[in-house]
Amino acid sequence: MHDSIEKSPAPVSAFAGLKRWTDAVLYSSMLVSAAAAGLTWATFLFWRVHIPARLGIMIFAATLFLYNIDSVLPYKHRQQLVLSSRKLWMIQHRRELFMLALAALAVAGGLFWLDGWKPMIGFLAHLAAISLLYSLPVVRIRGRWRALRDLPLLKVFLIAYVWAAVTVWIPALYLHKTLTAPVVLVLFARRFFFILALAFVFDIRDYTKDLLSGTHTFPGLFGVKATKLLALLSLAVAGVLIPQGVTPLYLLVLTIPIALAAVIVWYADEMRPDYYFAVLADGVMLVQFLAVYWVS
């Protein structure tokens, strides 16, 4: 009995250490940044080309910067909102997240400059502007400064647009393809509606927080059930947008992440643990990459 009591702290300590590392990876946006690079790679694989390593790193670093700089904005920490374990972790590690954001910006900026992306600065600038203004208070409405995400029903469409533009249009431009070409438009629309469905899931997660902050989202205005139906409809649209020339096996594999996303949508609830959203909702984007990688 005495020996078992003495040995019992070891597994507890190991579990606590694993949880600390898991929290660090998930809540510092490492996983979602990997998902952005993975979805970009998946688009390259559609054209049977592997993503250039430096471009993949740039996409990863730019996503890491944007998500972490968003999480440390001063006005967010002054909001009186419901604090989840994810939000508490971010508050406790705010300085580290800020330093990580600066390091990621240096990497992304250096690769942007060295790899000759300057001719595309106009195209990339509008994506960067949307991403930064998404959370920065820039519009004064009824005496209160609002960010783009606070404009009624807008934030899910902004998220879907930026993600689709980065993960589909950047590979297309890199490979000198016309953005208005039918296959590019289908890929863009498919990615847009896939990400839109996941954006609805995060709106469900933030249901109470958005109500308290006065942000008008689909769950807040139409209810969680209606939002789930819209998310499932978005996935259905993504499923029927089939690029020309794909093989039956390729098409079958592409249905896997859509089916998994539908399950995640169906069981989404703001009372779910933070890991439900950080692992499953973000992780299903990596599943899409892995599915494309496997079949390519």
C-alpha positions as CSV (number, residue, x, y, z in Angstrom):
1,M,0.0,0.0,0.0
2,H,2.8,2.4,1.0
3,D,4.7,1.7,-2.2
4,S,1.7,2.3,-4.4
5,I,1.0,5.6,-2.8
6,E,4.6,6.7,-3.3
7,K,4.5,5.7,-7.0
8,S,1.1,7.2,-7.8
9,P,2.3,10.7,-8.5
10,A,4.4,9.7,-11.5
11,P,1.5,8.9,-13.9
12,V,-0.3,12.1,-12.7
13,S,2.8,14.1,-13.3
14,A,3.2,12.6,-16.8
15,F,-0.4,13.3,-17.6
16,A,0.0,16.9,-16.4
17,G,3.1,17.4,-18.5
18,L,1.3,15.9,-21.6
19,K,-1.6,18.3,-21.0
20,R,0.7,21.3,-20.7
21,W,2.3,20.5,-24.1
22,T,-1.1,19.7,-25.7
23,D,-2.5,23.0,-24.5
24,A,0.6,24.8,-25.8
25,V,0.3,23.3,-29.3
26,L,-3.4,23.8,-29.5
27,Y,-3.9,27.2,-27.9
28,S,-0.9,28.8,-29.5
29,S,-2.5,28.1,-32.9
30,M,0.2,25.6,-34.0
31,L,-2.4,23.1,-35.1
32,V,-4.5,25.6,-37.1
33,S,-1.4,27.0,-38.7
34,A,-0.4,23.5,-39.8
35,A,-3.9,23.1,-41.2
36,A,-3.5,26.2,-43.3
37,A,-0.2,24.9,-44.7
38,G,-1.8,21.5,-45.2
39,L,-4.8,22.7,-47.1
40,T,-2.5,24.8,-49.3
41,W,-0.4,21.7,-49.9
42,A,-3.6,19.8,-50.8
43,T,-4.3,22.3,-53.5
44,F,-0.9,21.9,-55.0
45,L,-1.4,18.1,-54.9
46,F,-4.5,18.5,-56.9
47,W,-2.3,19.7,-59.7
48,R,0.2,16.9,-58.9
49,V,2.8,19.3,-57.5
50,H,4.3,19.3,-54.0
51,I,4.2,22.6,-52.2
52,P,7.6,24.4,-52.1
53,A,8.9,24.0,-48.6
54,R,9.6,27.7,-48.1
55,L,6.1,28.6,-49.2
56,G,4.6,26.1,-46.8
57,I,6.7,27.6,-44.0
58,M,5.6,31.1,-45.0
59,I,1.9,30.1,-44.9
60,F,2.4,28.4,-41.5
61,A,4.2,31.4,-40.1
62,A,1.8,34.0,-41.4
63,T,-1.2,32.1,-39.9
64,L,0.7,31.7,-36.6
65,F,1.3,35.4,-36.5
66,L,-2.3,36.4,-37.3
67,Y,-3.9,34.0,-34.9
68,N,-1.6,34.9,-32.0
69,I,-1.6,38.6,-32.5
70,D,-5.4,38.4,-32.5
71,S,-5.3,36.5,-29.2
72,V,-3.2,39.2,-27.4
73,L,-5.1,42.3,-28.4
74,P,-5.5,44.5,-25.4
75,Y,-9.2,45.3,-25.8
76,K,-10.0,41.6,-25.8
77,H,-8.6,41.1,-22.4
78,R,-10.7,44.0,-21.1
79,Q,-13.9,42.3,-22.1
80,Q,-16.0,40.9,-19.3
81,L,-16.8,37.6,-20.9
82,V,-17.2,33.9,-20.0
83,L,-13.6,32.6,-19.7
84,S,-13.0,29.1,-21.0
85,S,-9.9,27.1,-20.1
86,R,-8.5,28.1,-23.6
87,K,-9.0,31.8,-22.9
88,L,-7.5,31.5,-19.4
89,W,-4.5,29.8,-20.9
90,M,-4.1,32.6,-23.4
91,I,-4.3,35.2,-20.7
92,Q,-1.7,33.4,-18.6
93,H,0.7,33.1,-21.6
94,R,-0.1,36.4,-23.2
95,R,3.6,37.5,-23.3
96,E,4.8,34.2,-24.8
97,L,2.1,34.4,-27.5
98,F,3.1,37.9,-28.3
99,M,6.7,36.9,-28.7
100,L,5.7,33.9,-30.8
101,A,3.6,36.2,-33.0
102,L,6.7,38.5,-33.6
103,A,8.9,35.5,-34.4
104,A,6.4,34.2,-36.8
105,L,6.0,37.6,-38.5
106,A,9.8,37.8,-38.9
107,V,9.9,34.4,-40.6
108,A,6.9,35.1,-42.8
109,G,8.1,38.6,-43.7
110,G,11.6,37.3,-44.5
111,L,10.4,34.6,-46.8
112,F,8.0,36.9,-48.5
113,W,10.8,39.3,-49.2
114,L,13.4,36.7,-50.2
115,D,11.2,34.5,-52.3
116,G,10.0,37.2,-54.7
117,W,6.4,37.6,-53.6
118,K,6.7,41.4,-53.9
119,P,4.9,41.6,-57.3
120,M,1.8,40.0,-55.6
121,I,1.8,42.5,-52.7
122,G,-1.5,44.1,-53.8
123,F,-3.3,40.7,-53.8
124,L,-1.8,39.6,-50.6
125,A,-2.3,43.0,-48.9
126,H,-6.1,42.7,-49.1
127,L,-6.0,39.3,-47.4
128,A,-3.7,40.7,-44.7
129,A,-5.9,43.8,-44.3
130,I,-9.0,41.6,-43.8
131,S,-7.2,39.4,-41.4
132,L,-5.9,42.2,-39.3
133,L,-9.1,44.4,-39.4
134,Y,-11.1,41.3,-38.5
135,S,-10.3,41.9,-34.8
136,L,-9.0,45.5,-34.6
137,P,-11.7,48.0,-33.7
138,V,-11.9,50.2,-36.8
139,V,-15.6,51.2,-37.2
140,R,-17.5,53.4,-34.7
141,I,-21.1,52.2,-34.4
142,R,-23.4,53.8,-31.8
143,G,-20.5,55.2,-29.8
144,R,-18.6,51.9,-29.7
145,W,-15.6,50.9,-31.8
146,R,-16.2,47.7,-33.7
147,A,-14.0,45.3,-35.6
148,L,-15.1,43.7,-38.9
149,R,-16.0,40.5,-37.0
150,D,-18.5,42.6,-35.0
151,L,-20.5,43.5,-38.0
152,P,-23.7,41.4,-38.2
153,L,-23.3,38.0,-39.7
154,L,-20.1,38.9,-41.4
155,K,-17.3,37.1,-39.6
156,V,-17.9,33.5,-40.9
157,F,-17.8,34.8,-44.5
158,L,-14.6,36.7,-43.9
159,I,-13.0,33.6,-42.4
160,A,-14.1,31.4,-45.3
161,Y,-13.0,33.9,-47.9
162,V,-9.5,34.4,-46.5
163,W,-8.9,30.7,-45.9
164,A,-10.1,29.8,-49.4
165,A,-8.1,32.6,-51.0
166,V,-4.9,31.6,-49.2
167,T,-5.2,27.9,-49.7
168,V,-6.5,27.9,-53.3
169,W,-5.6,31.1,-55.0
170,I,-2.0,31.3,-53.8
171,P,-1.2,27.9,-55.2
172,A,-3.0,28.8,-58.4
173,L,-1.0,32.0,-58.8
174,Y,2.2,30.3,-57.9
175,L,1.6,27.8,-60.7
176,H,0.6,30.6,-63.1
177,K,-3.1,29.6,-63.4
178,T,-5.9,32.0,-64.0
179,L,-8.0,32.6,-61.0
180,T,-11.2,32.7,-63.2
181,A,-10.5,29.4,-64.8
182,P,-13.4,27.0,-64.1
183,V,-11.3,24.4,-62.2
184,V,-9.8,27.2,-59.9
185,L,-13.3,28.6,-59.3
186,V,-14.6,25.2,-58.3
187,L,-11.7,24.5,-56.0
188,F,-12.1,27.9,-54.4
189,A,-15.9,27.5,-53.9
190,R,-15.4,24.0,-52.5
191,R,-12.9,25.2,-50.0
192,F,-15.0,28.3,-49.2
193,F,-18.0,26.2,-48.2
194,F,-16.0,23.6,-46.3
195,I,-14.3,26.3,-44.2
196,L,-17.7,28.2,-43.9
197,A,-19.2,25.1,-42.2
198,L,-16.3,25.0,-39.7
199,A,-16.7,28.7,-39.1
200,F,-20.3,28.1,-38.1
201,V,-19.0,25.5,-35.6
202,F,-16.8,28.2,-33.9
203,D,-19.7,30.6,-33.8
204,I,-21.6,27.9,-31.8
205,R,-18.6,27.7,-29.5
206,D,-18.6,31.4,-29.0
207,Y,-22.4,31.7,-28.6
208,T,-22.6,33.2,-25.1
209,K,-19.4,35.3,-25.5
210,D,-20.7,36.9,-28.7
211,L,-24.1,37.6,-27.0
212,L,-22.3,39.3,-24.1
213,S,-20.0,41.3,-26.4
214,G,-22.9,42.4,-28.7
215,T,-21.7,40.5,-31.8
216,H,-24.5,39.4,-34.0
217,T,-23.8,35.9,-35.2
218,F,-25.9,33.2,-36.9
219,P,-26.4,31.3,-33.6
220,G,-27.4,34.5,-31.7
221,L,-29.9,35.6,-34.3
222,F,-31.3,32.4,-35.7
223,G,-30.4,29.8,-33.0
224,V,-27.9,27.0,-32.8
225,K,-30.1,24.4,-34.6
226,A,-30.6,26.7,-37.6
227,T,-26.9,27.4,-37.6
228,K,-26.1,23.7,-37.7
229,L,-28.5,23.2,-40.6
230,L,-26.7,26.0,-42.5
231,A,-23.3,24.4,-41.7
232,L,-24.6,21.0,-43.0
233,L,-25.9,22.8,-46.1
234,S,-22.5,24.4,-46.7
235,L,-20.9,20.9,-46.5
236,A,-23.4,19.5,-48.9
237,V,-22.6,22.3,-51.4
238,A,-18.9,21.6,-50.9
239,G,-19.6,18.0,-51.6
240,V,-21.3,18.5,-54.9
241,L,-18.6,21.0,-56.2
242,I,-16.5,18.4,-58.0
243,P,-13.4,19.6,-59.9
244,Q,-13.4,18.3,-63.5
245,G,-11.2,15.2,-64.1
246,V,-11.0,13.7,-60.6
247,T,-11.0,10.0,-60.4
248,P,-13.8,8.0,-58.5
249,L,-11.2,7.1,-55.8
250,Y,-10.1,10.7,-55.4
251,L,-13.7,11.7,-55.1
252,L,-14.4,9.0,-52.5
253,V,-11.5,10.0,-50.4
254,L,-12.5,13.7,-50.5
255,T,-15.9,12.7,-48.9
256,I,-14.1,11.5,-45.7
257,P,-13.3,15.0,-44.3
258,I,-16.7,16.3,-45.3
259,A,-18.4,13.4,-43.5
260,L,-16.3,13.9,-40.4
261,A,-17.0,17.6,-40.5
262,A,-20.7,16.9,-40.7
263,V,-20.5,14.8,-37.5
264,I,-18.5,17.6,-35.8
265,V,-21.2,20.1,-36.8
266,W,-24.0,17.9,-35.6
267,Y,-22.5,17.4,-32.1
268,A,-21.2,21.0,-31.7
269,D,-22.3,22.7,-28.5
270,E,-20.8,25.6,-26.6
271,M,-20.6,23.3,-23.5
272,R,-18.2,20.9,-25.2
273,P,-14.7,20.9,-23.9
274,D,-12.2,23.3,-25.6
275,Y,-10.4,20.2,-27.1
276,Y,-13.6,19.4,-29.1
277,F,-13.1,22.5,-31.2
278,A,-9.3,22.8,-31.0
279,V,-8.6,19.2,-31.9
280,L,-11.6,18.1,-34.0
281,A,-12.8,21.2,-35.8
282,D,-9.3,22.3,-36.6
283,G,-8.0,18.8,-37.0
284,V,-10.5,17.9,-39.7
285,M,-8.7,20.3,-42.0
286,L,-5.6,18.3,-41.6
287,V,-7.6,15.2,-42.3
288,Q,-8.5,16.7,-45.7
289,F,-4.9,17.2,-46.5
290,L,-4.0,13.7,-45.4
291,A,-6.8,12.3,-47.6
292,V,-5.6,14.2,-50.6
293,Y,-2.0,13.2,-49.9
294,W,-2.8,9.6,-49.6
295,V,-4.7,9.4,-52.9
296,S,-2.2,11.6,-54.9
